[in-house]
Amino acid sequence: MEPIFKALADPTRRALLDALRTQDGQTLTELEAALEMTRFGVMKHLNLLEDANLIVTRKSGRFKHHYLNALPLQDLMDRWVAPFLQPQAKALSDLKTKLEKDTNMSKPDFMMQTFIRCTQDALWDALTQADDMARYHFACNTVQGNAKVGDATTFILPHGEAMLRQVTTALDPKSKIAMTFEPLFMGPDAPPSHMVYLIEPQGDTCKLTIEHYDMAPGQDGFAEGWARLAASLKSFLETGEPLKAAM
């Protein structure tokens, strides 16, 4: 927690986080333009934010894009604030960030990472097997279709309505899953987008990166859905208990 407190203590770093909250994925040049500071000074502040996992970066060509990662702040709230406000509240997982480059797509509109104490096989099954997905999905209790290239996976809400449909477009066994993202809950005319799961084993944990591409205007709320899903998945794999919640 100390790096987070240190990062938040400086008003310039807080201003950088506010800038990314307003417009995610900005380059150093874009962030520098809003501050009365040298390029080197801005870089030092960004490095401290990245060390604290409050931002994640991704290179696209010669540009480096910066993304706000609010999940460590959620962990801080759960650890230090929620126990005082809600003694019975169940803490969410410690989620950290860093991104692996995907050269086959443009820069993502949204990205998130979490570290889960589990085996690579267990995480792979949780992301590809319909029965597992139904157990930890935060809103749906039924999932139809395993993740197989060319096949559809549909997430069904408790009252029977389809919430989300995904078609698997690529699989790299135990390391990468690429899928479409069709938000049926937004209506039949909602534009589809694309997402990628990246899995990287690290000792007794696995690093999971979530990338979301081609999000249409008005779809910023997907970030909350990903946060709910990541927290429930982590809890499910580490404790056997998902974090189910209504939309």
C-alpha positions as CSV (number, residue, x, y, z in Angstrom):
1,M,0.0,0.0,0.0
2,E,2.9,2.4,0.7
3,P,3.6,3.1,-3.1
4,I,-0.1,4.0,-3.6
5,F,-0.1,6.4,-0.7
6,K,3.2,7.9,-1.9
7,A,1.8,8.3,-5.5
8,L,-1.4,10.0,-4.3
9,A,0.5,12.4,-2.0
10,D,1.6,14.6,-4.9
11,P,-0.8,17.0,-6.6
12,T,0.8,16.6,-10.0
13,R,0.3,12.8,-9.9
14,R,-3.3,13.3,-8.8
15,A,-3.7,15.7,-11.8
16,L,-2.3,13.0,-14.1
17,L,-4.8,10.5,-12.8
18,D,-7.6,13.0,-13.2
19,A,-6.5,13.6,-16.8
20,L,-6.6,9.8,-17.6
21,R,-10.0,9.5,-15.9
22,T,-11.2,12.2,-18.3
23,Q,-9.6,10.6,-21.3
24,D,-7.9,7.2,-21.0
25,G,-5.0,6.1,-23.2
26,Q,-3.2,9.4,-23.5
27,T,0.4,9.7,-24.7
28,L,3.2,11.4,-22.8
29,T,2.9,14.4,-25.2
30,E,-0.8,14.7,-24.5
31,L,-0.4,14.6,-20.8
32,E,2.6,16.9,-20.8
33,A,0.6,19.6,-22.7
34,A,-1.8,20.1,-19.7
35,L,1.0,20.6,-17.2
36,E,3.5,23.4,-16.6
37,M,6.4,21.0,-16.3
38,T,9.3,19.5,-18.3
39,R,8.8,16.3,-20.3
40,F,11.3,14.6,-18.0
41,G,9.4,15.8,-14.9
42,V,6.1,14.3,-16.2
43,M,7.9,11.1,-17.1
44,K,9.2,10.8,-13.5
45,H,5.6,11.2,-12.1
46,L,4.2,8.7,-14.6
47,N,6.9,6.2,-13.6
48,L,5.9,6.5,-9.9
49,L,2.3,6.0,-10.8
50,E,3.2,3.0,-12.9
51,D,5.3,1.6,-10.0
52,A,2.2,2.0,-7.8
53,N,0.1,0.1,-10.4
54,L,-2.2,3.1,-10.6
55,I,-1.6,3.3,-14.4
56,V,-0.7,0.8,-17.0
57,T,1.0,1.4,-20.3
58,R,0.9,0.0,-23.8
59,K,3.1,0.8,-26.8
60,S,1.5,1.2,-30.2
61,G,4.1,1.9,-32.8
62,R,6.3,4.7,-31.5
63,F,3.7,5.9,-29.0
64,K,3.2,4.8,-25.4
65,H,-0.3,5.1,-24.2
66,H,-1.2,5.4,-20.5
67,Y,-4.4,4.0,-18.9
68,L,-5.9,4.6,-15.5
69,N,-6.0,1.5,-13.3
70,A,-8.4,2.2,-10.5
71,L,-8.5,-1.3,-9.0
72,P,-5.6,-0.8,-6.6
73,L,-7.6,2.1,-5.2
74,Q,-10.6,-0.2,-4.7
75,D,-8.3,-2.5,-2.9
76,L,-7.1,0.3,-0.7
77,M,-10.7,1.4,0.0
78,D,-11.7,-2.2,1.0
79,R,-8.6,-2.6,3.2
80,W,-8.5,0.7,5.0
81,V,-11.8,2.5,4.6
82,A,-14.6,-0.1,4.2
83,P,-13.8,-1.9,7.5
84,F,-14.5,1.3,9.3
85,L,-17.6,2.2,7.4
86,Q,-19.0,-1.3,6.9
87,P,-17.6,-3.8,9.4
88,Q,-19.3,-6.7,7.7
89,A,-18.2,-5.8,4.2
90,K,-16.3,-8.4,2.2
91,A,-13.0,-7.1,0.9
92,L,-12.4,-7.3,-2.9
93,S,-9.3,-8.7,-4.3
94,D,-5.9,-7.0,-4.6
95,L,-5.7,-6.2,-8.3
96,K,-2.5,-5.0,-9.9
97,T,-1.5,-3.9,-13.4
98,K,0.9,-4.2,-16.3
99,L,0.1,-4.9,-20.0
100,E,1.6,-7.2,-22.6
101,K,1.7,-5.8,-26.1
102,D,-0.6,-7.3,-28.7
103,T,0.7,-6.3,-32.1
104,N,-2.3,-7.6,-34.0
105,M,-4.7,-4.9,-32.8
106,S,-4.7,-1.1,-32.4
107,K,-4.4,0.2,-28.9
108,P,-7.1,-1.0,-26.5
109,D,-9.8,1.4,-25.3
110,F,-9.7,-0.3,-21.9
111,M,-7.3,-2.5,-20.1
112,M,-7.1,-4.1,-16.6
113,Q,-4.9,-6.7,-14.9
114,T,-5.2,-8.9,-11.8
115,F,-2.9,-11.4,-10.1
116,I,-4.7,-14.6,-9.0
117,R,-3.2,-17.2,-6.8
118,C,-4.1,-20.3,-8.9
119,T,-2.7,-22.6,-11.5
120,Q,-2.6,-21.8,-15.2
121,D,-4.9,-24.7,-15.9
122,A,-7.5,-23.5,-13.3
123,L,-7.5,-20.0,-14.8
124,W,-7.8,-21.3,-18.3
125,D,-10.7,-23.6,-17.4
126,A,-12.4,-20.7,-15.6
127,L,-12.2,-18.5,-18.8
128,T,-13.2,-21.2,-21.3
129,Q,-15.6,-23.6,-19.6
130,A,-19.3,-22.5,-19.5
131,D,-20.0,-24.2,-16.2
132,D,-17.2,-22.4,-14.5
133,M,-18.1,-19.0,-16.1
134,A,-21.7,-19.4,-14.8
135,R,-20.4,-20.0,-11.3
136,Y,-18.4,-16.8,-11.0
137,H,-20.1,-14.3,-13.4
138,F,-21.4,-11.4,-11.3
139,A,-24.8,-11.2,-12.9
140,C,-25.5,-14.4,-15.0
141,N,-26.2,-17.8,-13.5
142,T,-26.3,-19.7,-16.9
143,V,-23.7,-19.7,-19.6
144,Q,-24.1,-21.6,-22.9
145,G,-21.1,-22.7,-25.0
146,N,-17.5,-23.3,-24.1
147,A,-14.9,-20.9,-25.6
148,K,-13.9,-22.6,-28.9
149,V,-12.7,-20.9,-32.0
150,G,-15.8,-20.1,-34.2
151,D,-18.3,-21.0,-31.4
152,A,-20.5,-18.6,-29.5
153,T,-20.7,-18.3,-25.7
154,T,-23.9,-16.7,-24.4
155,F,-24.4,-15.4,-20.8
156,I,-28.0,-15.7,-19.5
157,L,-29.5,-13.6,-16.8
158,P,-31.5,-15.2,-14.0
159,H,-34.8,-14.3,-15.6
160,G,-33.8,-16.0,-18.8
161,E,-32.8,-13.0,-21.0
162,A,-29.4,-13.2,-22.8
163,M,-27.1,-10.5,-21.5
164,L,-23.9,-11.0,-23.6
165,R,-22.8,-13.0,-26.6
166,Q,-19.2,-13.7,-27.4
167,V,-17.7,-15.6,-30.4
168,T,-14.2,-16.9,-29.9
169,T,-11.9,-15.7,-32.7
170,A,-8.5,-17.0,-31.6
171,L,-7.1,-19.3,-28.9
172,D,-3.4,-19.7,-27.8
173,P,-3.8,-22.6,-25.4
174,K,-3.5,-21.5,-21.7
175,S,-2.1,-18.0,-22.7
176,K,-4.5,-16.1,-24.9
177,I,-8.2,-15.9,-25.8
178,A,-9.7,-13.4,-28.3
179,M,-13.4,-12.9,-28.5
180,T,-16.1,-10.6,-29.9
181,F,-18.2,-8.7,-27.3
182,E,-21.8,-8.3,-28.2
183,P,-23.7,-6.4,-25.4
184,L,-27.2,-7.7,-25.8
185,F,-28.2,-5.9,-22.7
186,M,-27.9,-2.6,-24.6
187,G,-30.4,-3.7,-27.2
188,P,-30.2,-5.4,-30.6
189,D,-28.6,-2.4,-32.3
190,A,-25.7,-2.0,-29.9
191,P,-22.4,-2.2,-31.8
192,P,-20.1,-5.2,-31.0
193,S,-16.5,-4.8,-29.9
194,H,-13.6,-7.1,-29.2
195,M,-11.7,-8.3,-26.1
196,V,-8.7,-10.3,-25.3
197,Y,-7.6,-12.3,-22.2
198,L,-3.9,-12.8,-21.7
199,I,-2.6,-15.3,-19.1
200,E,1.0,-15.3,-17.8
201,P,2.0,-17.7,-15.0
202,Q,4.2,-16.2,-12.3
203,G,5.2,-18.7,-9.6
204,D,2.2,-19.7,-7.7
205,T,0.1,-17.0,-9.2
206,C,-1.2,-16.1,-12.7
207,K,-1.3,-12.6,-14.2
208,L,-4.5,-12.0,-16.1
209,T,-4.7,-9.1,-18.5
210,I,-8.0,-7.9,-20.0
211,E,-8.0,-5.8,-23.1
212,H,-11.1,-4.3,-24.7
213,Y,-11.1,-2.8,-28.2
214,D,-13.4,-0.8,-30.4
215,M,-15.7,0.4,-27.7
216,A,-18.4,2.6,-29.0
217,P,-19.3,6.0,-27.5
218,G,-21.5,5.4,-24.4
219,Q,-19.9,2.1,-23.5
220,D,-17.6,3.5,-20.8
221,G,-19.7,1.6,-18.3
222,F,-18.1,-1.6,-19.4
223,A,-15.2,-0.8,-17.1
224,E,-17.4,-1.4,-14.0
225,G,-18.5,-4.8,-15.4
226,W,-14.9,-5.8,-16.0
227,A,-14.0,-4.8,-12.4
228,R,-16.9,-6.9,-11.0
229,L,-16.0,-9.9,-13.2
230,A,-12.3,-9.7,-12.3
231,A,-13.0,-9.5,-8.6
232,S,-15.5,-12.4,-8.7
233,L,-13.2,-14.5,-10.8
234,K,-10.3,-13.9,-8.4
235,S,-12.4,-14.8,-5.3
236,F,-13.8,-17.9,-7.0
237,L,-10.4,-19.3,-7.9
238,E,-8.7,-18.4,-4.6
239,T,-11.5,-19.1,-2.1
240,G,-14.2,-21.1,-4.0
241,E,-16.7,-18.3,-3.3
242,P,-17.5,-15.9,-6.2
243,L,-18.7,-12.3,-5.7
244,K,-22.2,-12.4,-7.2
245,A,-24.1,-9.2,-7.4
246,A,-27.1,-7.8,-9.3
247,M,-26.5,-5.4,-12.2
